[in-house]
């Protein structure tokens, strides 16, 4: 395949928001699995710092020259970039990793489904987004399907669900990501997605670095292993670079409320990855939940016809 063929394939992929958002949730599901697996090896702030250090080791050589050329743009939009960094690359990761130290996978998956609801409410309040019945119906279908997968086909698991302090941390992280998603629509700069991500990651290091060093010295000493190194490499490449670029582009093309609905795919992909990683095989409730999630996404993201 020639360079022109690769560029053409990338351009076609980059124009398909729903495919980009679907891939994002797939990689995110892997991120949750690995973050949970590393909870005893790294504190949440340390894990967030290492993840972004891996990402910046890839991003800085690619984008340093562009960042220098665009320094005037960075100065002009520094307030928005700071908020994007604090909510997206900073608080979201640290809060989620903090929650995963004590919460269960079931609780964490359920709390992810808060993102579309919070994003919709924020968009209604601050962006004057219209509340469409079709989108609400699709959101409800997706929420039921995601909950059915998380509950493993037994509603009693939801009734008897007990929440722990980690759930509050995860819920705060989901709120932070919803704010980040809404703020993306306020961008008026011309930076590429990679350049923007590099800038946000560098800004995020300013508060994250001293807090992570304090955590290492006072709370939890990191414990490195070869398996942990591979997981960190994955977290630094896919969730930290690919997912942010794909998510930002998806929000740009589809809008924040539509894009946020794709998080309902995380329980489905989590179940598939568990089948491979943990030998926990697909069950009938996975298929039943999928039968609700996919139509819900189609209903909520389909644009109305001109006649309607």
Phi, psi and omega in degrees: 000130182280170178297323179295322178295317179297318179296319179295319178297317179297318181296322177292318177296318184291346179263003183247091186298323184288328174292318178299317181291325177295316177296323178301312182292330175297312180292327177296320179302318176296325179297319179295320179297314183287322179298320177294322181292332184264008187297332180272349182263330184221143170290162184297321179290320178295317179297318178296318179297313181297321179301314182283334174295319176298315181297317182290331175298333177271319188283317187300313177300331181279328192240359184301314181296319179294320178300320180293318179295329184262021183298330177293321177295320179297319178293322183294321185249027188296328181294313179295318180297323178296316179294320177298320180293315182296320184273326187265304183268349182255280188298319183303311182292311184297317181293319179296315180294324176298316180294324183291350176288334184234335182277164178271165177297323179298311180298316181298319179295318179297319183291335175299331182287356175287337187302310180299322181293314180295318179298318179298315181295319178294321179294322177296319186283322189246337183248002179057035176291139179281141179269107184261138181299322181296318180292321178297320179294317178296320177298318180296316178299314180296320180296317179296317180297317179295319179295324180295320177293315181297326179276001179056040175074016181226106182298337179298333177296328177285322181295320183266009183297131178248133182262148181237169181306329179299332179297323179294322177295316179296317179299321176295322177296320178295321177296318178299319180291324177297320177295317178301315181298318179293320181294334180302328181289350180270358182294137175230015180268175181245018182291147174290164181297320180293319179296317178299313182298319178299317179297316181295320180294320179293319177297319181295334180293336184300309176277333187288321185300307181296326179292321179293320178296322176296318180297319179297319184283327191246338190242301187214122177279130181298148177232110186267149176208168179294318177298319178296325179296318178294321179295318178296322178298316177299313183295327179282334182268304187277297180297328186272334181246297185300313183296318181294318178296313181294318181295314180300318179292319178298317177296321179299319184272323188257341184095154185297312182299316179294316182299320184296336181295338184289348177294343177294345177281345184299315177300323179295309180294326177298321178294319179295316180293325177295327177298324181274315188277322186246005182058035175255103195277158181300140180240175182297328181291333174297316180292321179295318178296320178297323180295343176262321184294312185297310176299325178298317178296317180298316180295318185283333184260348182291130178283139180293149179288160178299323181295319180288000000 
